[in-house]
């Protein structure tokens, strides 16, 4: 079975005022608050967050949402890929 999420924690909060916590990882019943806490305690990658709180350690359907939370806690969205011109002179 494949789960497709068409929401992110930030879009849920924007559309539902008063929502305190958003269940992000259904397999492990982890909310965005628990994921944010893991990042604030030093987890900065998906693997580290998974080890710290269990989020994204089941089916993986929440991995993109967990990435968004990590990025928002770190203060910037990281690009998925970077094109480097190693022949450029500066």
C-alpha positions in Angstrom: 0.0 0.0 0.0 1.3 3.5 -0.9 0.3 6.5 1.2 0.4 9.9 -0.6 0.3 13.0 1.5 -1.1 16.1 -0.1 -0.5 18.2 3.0 2.3 19.4 5.2 2.2 20.4 8.8 2.4 24.1 7.9 -0.5 23.9 5.4 -2.7 22.1 8.0 -2.0 24.8 10.6 -2.7 27.5 8.1 -6.0 26.0 7.1 -7.1 24.9 10.6 -6.7 27.7 13.1 -6.4 26.3 16.6 -4.7 23.1 15.7 -2.0 22.5 18.3 -0.2 19.4 17.0 -0.3 17.6 13.7 0.1 13.9 13.5 2.9 13.5 11.0 4.0 9.8 11.3 1.0 7.6 11.5 3.1 4.4 11.8 4.8 5.6 15.0 2.1 8.1 16.1 4.6 11.0 16.1 3.4 14.6 16.0 5.2 17.6 14.6 6.0 18.7 18.2 7.9 15.5 18.9 9.9 15.9 15.6 10.6 19.6 16.4 11.8 18.6 19.8 14.2 16.0 18.3 15.7 18.7 16.0 16.0 21.2 18.8 17.9 18.5 20.7 20.4 18.1 17.9 18.9 15.8 15.3 19.5 17.4 11.9 19.0 14.6 9.4 16.1 12.3 8.7 18.1 9.4 10.0 18.9 11.3 13.2 15.3 12.3 13.8 14.2 8.8 13.1 16.6 7.4 15.7 15.7 10.2 18.2 11.9 9.9 18.1 10.9 7.1 15.7 9.3 9.3 13.0 9.8 8.1 9.5 11.0 4.7 10.7 8.0 2.8 9.4 6.6 3.0 5.9 8.4 6.2 5.0 5.3 8.0 3.8 6.0 10.9 6.1 9.6 11.5 5.2 8.9 14.5 3.1 6.9 16.2 5.9 9.7 15.3 8.4 12.2 16.9 6.0 10.0 20.1 5.9 9.9 20.2 9.7 13.7 19.7 10.0 14.3 22.5 7.5 11.9 24.9 9.2 13.5 24.2 12.6 16.9 24.8 11.1 15.7 28.0 9.6 16.2 27.4 5.9 15.0 25.0 3.3 17.9 23.0 1.9 18.0 22.3 -1.8 17.5 18.7 -2.9 20.4 19.0 -5.4 23.1 21.5 -6.2 24.6 22.0 -9.6 28.3 22.8 -9.2 30.4 24.1 -12.0 33.8 22.8 -11.0 35.4 24.3 -14.0 34.4 27.9 -13.2 37.0 30.4 -12.1 36.4 33.0 -9.5 
